Amino acid sequence: MSTITFIQPSGEPAVVTVEPGTSLMRAAVTNGVDGIVGECGGQAMCATCHVYVRSDFADALPEVSDDEDEMLDCTIAERTDRSRLGCQIKASDELDGIVVDVPSDQV
């Protein structure tokens, strides 16, 4: 099992545990984490699962694909160097304990 912590804009954490291979977006939606919408169901087509990945985990993430890069330009909240789409990050042993910040707005 992998643990993911979603930090709300208020600072309140939402900690979920999921099977490896589950996307951060699916983990959030399935567990009712506020602020993660996932309108497109994980196809990197809507940017409603935008998160800010804490720098401790940046080196363990897969490279940003062209599709993800394009969608990150469409986020409602400001895009930063920590911006990623939750649908493109899968829980794994290497990312166990990952912490992400949820933007204040998705849609």
C-alpha positions in Angstrom: 0.0 0.0 0.0 1.1 3.6 -0.7 0.2 6.7 1.4 -0.5 10.0 -0.2 -1.1 13.2 1.7 -3.1 16.0 0.1 -2.7 19.3 1.8 -5.8 21.6 1.4 -5.4 25.3 0.9 -6.4 25.7 4.6 -3.4 23.6 5.6 -5.6 20.6 6.6 -4.1 17.3 5.4 -6.2 14.5 3.9 -4.2 11.2 4.1 -5.2 8.3 1.9 -3.8 4.8 1.4 -4.1 3.1 -2.0 -2.8 0.2 -4.0 0.4 0.9 -6.0 -0.5 1.9 -9.6 -3.4 4.1 -8.5 -3.1 7.6 -9.8 -3.2 10.5 -7.4 -6.3 11.8 -9.1 -8.1 8.4 -8.7 -6.9 8.2 -5.0 -8.3 11.6 -4.3 -11.7 11.2 -6.1 -12.3 7.7 -4.6 -11.5 8.9 -1.1 -13.5 12.2 -1.3 -10.5 14.6 -1.2 -11.8 18.1 -1.6 -10.4 20.1 -4.5 -9.6 17.3 -6.9 -12.3 17.0 -9.6 -10.9 14.7 -12.3 -13.5 15.6 -14.9 -11.8 13.7 -17.7 -11.3 10.6 -15.7 -7.6 10.6 -16.0 -6.9 11.2 -19.6 -4.8 14.4 -19.1 -7.5 16.4 -20.9 -8.9 18.7 -18.3 -6.4 19.8 -15.7 -8.9 19.5 -12.9 -6.5 17.2 -10.9 -3.8 19.9 -10.8 -1.6 19.5 -7.7 1.7 21.0 -6.4 4.2 18.3 -5.6 6.4 18.9 -2.7 10.1 19.2 -3.8 11.1 16.1 -1.7 9.4 14.0 -4.4 10.2 15.9 -7.6 13.2 13.7 -8.6 11.1 10.5 -8.2 8.4 11.6 -10.6 8.1 10.6 -14.2 8.9 13.2 -16.8 6.1 15.6 -17.9 4.7 14.4 -21.2 3.8 16.8 -24.0 0.1 16.3 -23.3 0.5 17.0 -19.5 2.7 20.0 -20.3 0.0 21.4 -22.6 -2.8 20.9 -20.0 -0.7 22.4 -17.2 -0.8 25.7 -19.3 -4.6 25.5 -18.9 -4.9 25.3 -15.1 -7.1 27.7 -13.3 -4.6 28.1 -10.4 -1.2 29.4 -11.2 1.2 26.9 -12.8 4.5 26.6 -11.0 7.6 24.5 -11.3 5.9 22.1 -8.8 2.7 21.8 -10.9 1.6 18.3 -12.1 -1.6 16.6 -13.1 -2.5 14.0 -10.4 -3.8 11.7 -13.1 -0.3 11.3 -14.5 1.4 10.3 -11.2 0.9 6.8 -10.0 1.4 5.6 -6.4 4.4 3.4 -6.0 6.9 2.2 -3.4 9.2 5.0 -4.5 6.5 7.6 -4.0 5.2 6.2 -0.8 4.5 9.1 1.5 4.2 11.7 -1.3 2.8 15.0 -0.2 1.0 17.3 -2.6 -0.7 20.7 -2.2 -4.2 21.1 -3.6 -4.7 24.4 -5.4 -7.5 26.7 -4.2 -9.3 26.4 -7.5 -9.6 23.7 -10.2 -12.6 24.9 -12.3 
